[in-house]
């Protein structure tokens, strides 16, 4: 199960997981980046999709967003960002069902980018499984300019989606016999005045980059046994309205793919 990045669009992942559960499909392992790492950590830790849905719909803006106006105005260096990140860090640590990679029900792999050398790291692989899961998830969700980089073991890490928005290559490396991947950036972006705000412009730029990288990767892995699910969602990066519909979009996309994909024929 490969879960891509996309901010609040990530609630569509929950809809996909709900449909898989209804069809008796249980992922053997989870690979996630950015918001996909959070949903993957909850699922791999044993939280049922319905419970993940309740958790997601109950979250409040102040629980994960803590503005850092003074830092934005006066701080220099790598930690300059809109939000301090402490609220999100504390919330993730509080809600995860387990916080060690050796405690998960199914194997979990979380991607991030090492700012020091620009390389992708995959937490959960041998030798990279001794960090708390909440630290790995926070690092994977550290969108540059939004959240500050996360320091782990003397290195600084940012959002894994910066270089790999849909980490199918990790599942290929793990020799998965079938990959179900949820791409949140497959839907063309809607136009309109809402796109000209700060979040809109940042999201638009990141979405364009993510779509380009993902399309290249999917062409590269065209011979991989891949089931691709692309929910039609236009959710803003931190748009808290319409979250239920976002989950429903994931359900609709998953039901359509499960009903028609040749790799899933009975």
Protein Blocks (a to p, Z undefined) as FASTA:
>chain_A
ZZdeeijmlmmmmmmmmmmmmnopacfbdcdehjlmmmmmmmmnopafklmmmmmmmpcf
klmpccdfklmmmpgcjklcfbeolmmmmmmmmmpmbfcfklpfbdcddddddfknopac
dehiahiambcfklmmmmmmmcghiaccddeehiacddfklmomblfklmmmnopabdcd
ddfklpccdedjklmmmklmmmmmmmmmmmmmmmmmmmmmmmpccdddddddfbdfklcg
hklmmmmmmmmmmmmmmmmpmklgZZ
